[in-house]
Amino acid sequence: MKCVPQISAYVIASVMAFLINSCSVQPCYEDTDPMMNTVLLASGTGESAKADSLRVRGVSPTDTIEFVDARSVTSCSLPLDPASDLSLFYITVNGIHDTAVIYYTRLPHLVSPECGYTFLSNITGVTTTHNIIDTLIIENSKVDLNGEKNLHLFF
């Protein structure tokens, strides 16, 4: 009968030692936010264009978030909504307002055991209201952690 309590204590001590060693907390040093990178180009020439002012706000059913409010910019990086298959952006270039809708599919991606999961996206379509945006072209549909250009915005 004494053997059972000793074995139980040994098993509990072994399990506790294993759990304590396996649950070490490591910091996350990796980028976990995939960004959609957009380059601004001049309509007609396709040359890089500098917007005197650029303001981009993301709109969701519950909130509006300002992502960019800058002067003299030729590109911007925007996050896509990980909870939806589309993101709606209000874009103001040089004081003229436009709307862009980005459609995409999402795929969960393990960044690392320390950093956890994020969502990578594949852009499937874009629409705009064409007030200042002449054309919005998908260059690279994969929005991931590599920082590659995804869209060309002609204005």
Residue pairs with C-beta under 8 A, 6 or more apart in sequence:
26 113
26 114
27 114
28 111
28 112
28 114
28 115
28 116
29 114
30 111
30 112
30 114
30 115
30 145
31 111
31 145
32 111
32 115
32 116
32 118
32 145
33 79
33 118
34 79
34 80
34 118
34 119
34 120
34 121
34 143
34 144
34 145
35 77
35 78
35 79
35 143
35 147
36 77
36 78
36 79
36 80
36 102
36 121
36 123
36 143
36 150
36 151
37 75
37 76
37 77
37 147
37 148
37 149
37 150
37 151
38 75
38 76
38 77
38 78
38 149
38 150
38 151
38 152
38 153
39 48
39 74
39 75
39 139
39 149
39 151
39 152
39 153
40 48
40 49
40 50
40 51
40 54
40 73
40 74
40 75
40 76
40 93
40 153
40 155
41 47
41 48
41 49
41 152
41 153
41 154
41 155
42 48
42 49
42 154
42 155
43 134
43 135
43 154
43 155
46 154
48 74
49 74
49 155
50 72
50 73
50 74
51 72
51 73
51 74
51 93
51 94
51 155
52 71
52 72
52 94
53 70
53 71
53 92
53 93
53 94
53 95
54 68
54 69
54 70
54 71
54 73
54 76
54 91
54 92
54 93
55 66
55 68
55 69
55 70
55 91
55 92
56 66
56 67
56 68
56 76
56 78
56 89
56 90
56 91
56 92
57 64
57 65
57 66
57 67
57 89
57 90
58 64
58 65
58 67
58 78
58 79
58 81
58 87
58 88
58 89
59 88
59 89
59 90
60 81
60 84
60 88
64 90
67 76
67 78
67 79
67 89
68 76
68 78
70 76
75 149
77 147
78 87
78 89
80 87
80 102
80 104
80 119
80 121
80 143
81 87
82 106
82 118
82 119
85 103
85 104
85 105
85 106
86 101
86 102
86 103
86 104
87 101
87 102
87 104
88 99
88 100
88 101
89 99
89 100
89 101
89 102
90 97
90 98
90 99
91 97
91 98
91 99
91 100
91 132
91 133
92 98
93 132
93 133
93 155
94 132
94 155
96 131
96 132
97 131
97 132
98 128
98 129
98 130
98 131
98 132
98 133
99 128
99 129
100 126
100 127
100 128
100 129
100 133
100 136
101 126
101 127
101 128
102 123
102 125
102 126
103 123
103 124
103 125
103 126
103 127
104 121
104 122
104 123
104 124
104 143
105 121
105 122
105 124
106 119
106 120
106 121
107 119
107 120
107 121
107 122
108 117
108 118
108 119
109 117
109 118
109 119
109 120
109 144
110 116
110 117
111 117
111 118
111 145
118 145
120 142
120 143
120 144
120 145
121 142
121 143
122 141
122 142
122 143
123 138
123 141
123 142
123 143
123 150
123 151
124 141
126 136
126 137
126 138
126 151
128 136
132 155
133 153
133 154
133 155
134 154
134 155
135 152
135 153
135 154
136 151
136 152
136 153
136 154
137 151
137 152
137 154
138 150
138 151
139 149
139 150
139 151
139 152
140 148
140 149
140 150
141 150
142 148
142 150
143 150
